[in-house]
Amino acid sequence: AQTVTQSQPEMSVQEAETVTLSCTYDTSESDYYLFWYKQPPSRQMILVIRQEAYKQQNATENRFSVNFQKAAKSFSLKISDSQLGDAAMYFCAYRSGFATSGTYKYIFGTGTRLKVLA
Amino acid sequence: ETGVTQTPRHLVMGMTNKKSLKCEQHLGHNAMYWYKQSAKKPLELMFVYNFKEQTENNSVPSRFSPECPNSSHLFLHLHTLQPEDSALYLCASSQDGQIYTGELFFGEGSRLTVL
Protein backbone atom coordinates (compact mmCIF):
# COMPACT_ATOMS: atom_id res chain seq x y z
CA ALA A 1 0.00 0.00 0.00
CA GLN A 2 1.11 3.52 -0.69
CA THR A 3 1.94 5.90 2.14
CA VAL A 4 2.69 9.61 2.34
CA THR A 5 4.71 11.09 5.20
CA GLN A 6 5.06 14.73 6.18
CA SER A 7 7.47 14.89 9.08
CA GLN A 8 7.10 18.60 9.84
CA PRO A 9 3.84 19.33 11.70
CA GLU A 10 4.60 23.05 11.73
CA MET A 11 7.00 25.44 10.05
CA SER A 12 7.59 29.16 10.27
CA VAL A 13 9.09 31.53 7.74
CA GLN A 14 9.78 35.22 7.69
CA GLU A 15 7.93 37.21 5.08
CA ALA A 16 9.92 37.43 1.83
CA GLU A 17 12.12 34.48 2.81
CA THR A 18 12.18 30.97 1.37
CA VAL A 19 10.86 27.84 3.05
CA THR A 20 10.90 24.17 2.10
CA LEU A 21 8.26 21.67 3.17
CA SER A 22 9.20 18.00 3.13
CA CYS A 23 7.27 15.01 1.89
CA THR A 24 8.27 11.40 1.39
CA TYR A 25 6.17 8.62 -0.03
CA ASP A 26 6.33 4.93 -0.53
CA THR A 27 5.03 3.05 -3.54
CA SER A 28 5.91 0.16 -5.79
CA GLU A 29 4.17 1.75 -8.77
CA SER A 30 6.07 3.43 -11.57
CA ASP A 31 3.22 5.61 -12.84
CA TYR A 32 1.75 8.12 -10.42
CA TYR A 33 1.14 11.79 -9.69
CA LEU A 34 2.17 13.88 -6.72
CA PHE A 35 0.42 17.00 -5.51
CA TRP A 36 0.74 19.76 -2.98
CA TYR A 37 -2.53 21.19 -1.74
CA LYS A 38 -3.00 24.32 0.35
CA GLN A 39 -5.76 24.71 2.92
CA PRO A 40 -6.04 28.27 4.30
CA PRO A 41 -7.85 28.70 7.63
CA SER A 42 -11.60 28.10 7.18
CA ARG A 43 -11.24 28.03 3.42
CA GLN A 44 -11.28 25.33 0.84
CA MET A 45 -8.30 23.26 -0.11
CA ILE A 46 -6.77 24.19 -3.45
CA LEU A 47 -4.09 22.71 -5.66
CA VAL A 48 -0.71 24.40 -5.46
CA ILE A 49 1.38 22.29 -7.77
CA ARG A 50 1.42 18.90 -9.48
CA GLN A 51 4.20 16.56 -10.63
CA GLU A 52 3.93 13.62 -12.98
CA ALA A 53 6.27 10.82 -11.99
CA TYR A 54 7.41 10.19 -15.55
CA LYS A 55 8.64 13.77 -15.90
CA GLN A 56 12.19 14.37 -14.75
CA GLN A 57 11.83 18.13 -14.77
CA ASN A 58 10.67 19.64 -11.49
CA ALA A 59 7.33 21.42 -11.65
CA THR A 60 7.19 25.17 -11.06
CA GLU A 61 4.26 27.51 -10.53
CA ASN A 62 5.34 31.11 -9.96
CA ARG A 63 6.84 31.23 -6.45
CA PHE A 64 6.19 27.53 -5.83
CA SER A 65 8.51 24.80 -7.02
CA VAL A 66 9.15 21.19 -6.14
CA ASN A 67 12.25 19.07 -5.73
CA PHE A 68 11.17 15.67 -7.01
CA GLN A 69 13.64 12.88 -6.25
CA LYS A 70 12.04 9.75 -7.67
CA ALA A 71 14.65 7.28 -6.52
CA ALA A 72 14.58 8.66 -3.00
CA LYS A 73 10.77 8.96 -3.11
CA SER A 74 10.96 12.52 -1.95
CA PHE A 75 8.78 15.42 -3.04
CA SER A 76 9.50 18.71 -1.27
CA LEU A 77 7.80 22.05 -1.86
CA LYS A 78 9.78 25.27 -1.96
CA ILE A 79 8.01 28.57 -1.46
CA SER A 80 10.07 31.59 -2.46
CA ASP A 81 9.42 35.19 -1.42
CA SER A 82 6.90 34.04 1.20
CA GLN A 83 3.81 36.15 1.62
CA LEU A 84 1.33 36.47 4.48
CA GLY A 85 -1.28 34.82 2.28
CA ASP A 86 0.85 31.68 2.11
CA ALA A 87 -0.02 30.88 5.72
CA ALA A 88 -2.03 27.64 5.60
CA MET A 89 -1.93 23.89 6.04
CA TYR A 90 -0.08 22.21 3.21
CA PHE A 91 -0.86 18.64 2.28
CA CYS A 92 1.24 16.37 0.16
CA ALA A 93 -0.78 13.82 -1.82
CA TYR A 94 -0.14 10.80 -4.02
CA ARG A 95 -2.38 9.55 -6.79
CA SER A 96 -1.89 6.24 -8.47
CA GLY A 97 -1.63 6.19 -12.23
CA PHE A 98 -3.91 3.18 -12.32
CA ALA A 99 -7.61 3.31 -11.75
CA THR A 100 -9.55 0.84 -9.66
CA SER A 101 -13.18 0.47 -10.70
CA GLY A 102 -12.80 3.58 -12.80
CA THR A 103 -11.53 5.88 -10.07
CA TYR A 104 -8.11 6.79 -8.75
CA LYS A 105 -7.09 6.58 -5.12
CA TYR A 106 -5.49 9.56 -3.46
CA ILE A 107 -3.31 9.23 -0.38
CA PHE A 108 -2.69 12.33 1.75
CA GLY A 109 -0.08 13.16 4.34
CA THR A 110 -0.86 14.60 7.76
CA GLY A 111 -0.11 18.15 6.67
CA THR A 112 2.35 20.89 7.61
CA ARG A 113 1.06 24.11 9.13
CA LEU A 114 2.99 27.03 7.69
CA LYS A 115 3.15 30.29 9.62
CA VAL A 116 4.40 33.41 7.88
CA LEU A 117 5.87 36.04 10.18
CA ALA A 118 5.61 39.72 9.28
CA GLU B 1 -21.23 29.54 -8.55
CA THR B 2 -18.23 28.04 -6.85
CA GLY B 3 -16.97 24.71 -8.16
CA VAL B 4 -17.90 22.50 -5.22
CA THR B 5 -20.46 23.63 -2.67
CA GLN B 6 -21.10 21.99 0.67
CA THR B 7 -23.99 22.59 3.08
CA PRO B 8 -24.30 23.08 5.93
CA ARG B 9 -20.95 24.62 6.82
CA HIS B 10 -21.46 23.86 10.49
CA LEU B 11 -23.59 21.20 12.15
CA VAL B 12 -24.08 20.29 15.78
CA MET B 13 -26.01 17.14 16.52
CA GLY B 14 -26.78 14.78 19.33
CA MET B 15 -25.93 11.12 19.15
CA THR B 16 -29.51 10.14 18.41
CA ASN B 17 -30.16 12.70 15.68
CA LYS B 18 -30.39 12.08 11.96
CA LYS B 19 -28.90 14.70 9.69
CA SER B 20 -27.46 14.93 6.20
CA LEU B 21 -24.55 16.70 4.56
CA LYS B 22 -24.94 17.86 0.99
CA CYS B 23 -22.38 18.41 -1.74
CA GLU B 24 -22.92 19.79 -5.21
CA GLN B 25 -20.37 20.23 -7.98
CA HIS B 26 -20.79 22.50 -10.98
CA LEU B 27 -17.69 21.32 -12.84
CA GLY B 28 -19.10 18.46 -14.90
CA HIS B 29 -16.83 15.96 -13.17
CA ASN B 30 -17.56 12.26 -13.09
CA ALA B 31 -16.10 11.35 -9.70
CA MET B 32 -17.10 12.58 -6.26
CA TYR B 33 -15.54 11.85 -2.88
CA TRP B 34 -16.22 12.14 0.84
CA TYR B 35 -13.20 12.66 3.09
CA LYS B 36 -12.98 12.97 6.85
CA GLN B 37 -10.43 15.45 8.18
CA SER B 38 -9.38 15.17 11.82
CA ALA B 39 -6.59 17.08 13.52
CA LYS B 40 -3.10 15.61 13.09
CA LYS B 41 -4.35 12.78 10.90
CA PRO B 42 -4.15 12.27 7.15
CA LEU B 43 -7.34 12.88 5.24
CA GLU B 44 -9.36 9.71 5.46
CA LEU B 45 -11.12 8.63 2.30
CA MET B 46 -14.64 7.48 3.10
CA PHE B 47 -16.52 6.97 -0.16
CA VAL B 48 -15.95 7.39 -3.87
CA TYR B 49 -18.56 7.59 -6.60
CA ASN B 50 -17.89 7.42 -10.33
CA PHE B 51 -20.80 8.34 -12.56
CA LYS B 52 -23.03 7.96 -9.49
CA GLU B 53 -21.92 4.39 -8.85
CA GLN B 54 -20.10 3.72 -5.60
CA THR B 55 -16.60 2.46 -6.31
CA GLU B 56 -15.04 2.71 -2.88
CA ASN B 57 -16.23 2.22 0.66
CA ASN B 58 -13.23 2.50 2.89
CA SER B 59 -14.54 0.40 5.78
CA VAL B 60 -16.76 3.22 6.97
CA PRO B 61 -19.20 2.45 9.81
CA SER B 62 -22.80 2.01 8.73
CA ARG B 63 -23.86 5.07 10.71
CA PHE B 64 -22.54 6.97 7.70
CA SER B 65 -24.65 6.37 4.62
CA PRO B 66 -23.76 7.98 1.28
CA GLU B 67 -26.14 8.75 -1.54
CA CYS B 68 -25.31 9.89 -5.04
CA PRO B 69 -28.48 10.53 -7.07
CA ASN B 70 -26.54 11.92 -10.04
CA SER B 71 -23.03 12.93 -11.01
CA SER B 72 -23.46 16.44 -9.59
CA HIS B 73 -24.84 15.70 -6.14
CA LEU B 74 -23.54 13.72 -3.20
CA PHE B 75 -25.05 13.31 0.23
CA LEU B 76 -23.77 11.88 3.48
CA HIS B 77 -26.56 10.75 5.78
CA LEU B 78 -25.65 10.68 9.44
CA HIS B 79 -27.38 8.57 12.08
CA THR B 80 -26.50 7.59 15.64
CA LEU B 81 -23.08 9.19 15.51
CA GLN B 82 -20.43 9.08 18.20
CA PRO B 83 -18.44 12.01 19.62
CA GLU B 84 -15.32 10.71 17.85
CA ASP B 85 -17.11 11.35 14.55
CA SER B 86 -16.71 15.07 15.15
CA ALA B 87 -14.52 16.33 12.31
CA LEU B 88 -14.44 18.36 9.13
CA TYR B 89 -16.10 16.46 6.30
CA LEU B 90 -14.78 17.38 2.89
CA CYS B 91 -16.40 16.73 -0.42
CA ALA B 92 -14.30 16.69 -3.57
CA SER B 93 -14.74 16.02 -7.24
CA SER B 94 -12.45 15.17 -10.12
CA GLN B 95 -12.56 14.33 -13.77
CA ASP B 96 -11.03 10.90 -13.81
CA GLY B 97 -9.50 9.20 -16.77
CA GLN B 98 -6.07 8.46 -18.08
CA ILE B 99 -5.79 11.68 -20.04
CA TYR B 100 -6.70 13.88 -17.11
CA THR B 101 -4.27 15.25 -14.58
CA GLY B 102 -6.25 14.09 -11.58
CA GLU B 103 -6.68 17.31 -9.65
CA LEU B 104 -9.19 17.15 -6.83
CA PHE B 105 -11.51 20.11 -6.38
CA PHE B 106 -12.67 20.51 -2.79
CA GLY B 107 -15.61 22.14 -1.12
CA GLU B 108 -15.14 24.26 1.98
CA GLY B 109 -16.19 21.42 4.23
CA SER B 110 -18.89 20.77 6.79
CA ARG B 111 -17.72 21.08 10.39
CA LEU B 112 -19.57 18.43 12.38
CA THR B 113 -19.76 18.37 16.16
CA VAL B 114 -21.40 15.40 17.85
CA LEU B 115 -22.46 16.00 21.44
Interface residues (C-beta under 8 A of the other chain):
Chain A: V4 P9 Y33 F35 Y37 S42 R43 Q44 M45 I46 L47 R50 E52 F91 A93 R95 A99 T100 S101 G102 T103 Y104 K105 Y106 I107 F108 G109 T110 G111
Chain B: V4 A31 Y33 K40 K41 P42 L43 L45 V48 N50 F51 T55 E56 L90 S94 D96 Q98 T101 G102 E103 L104 F106 G107 E108 G109
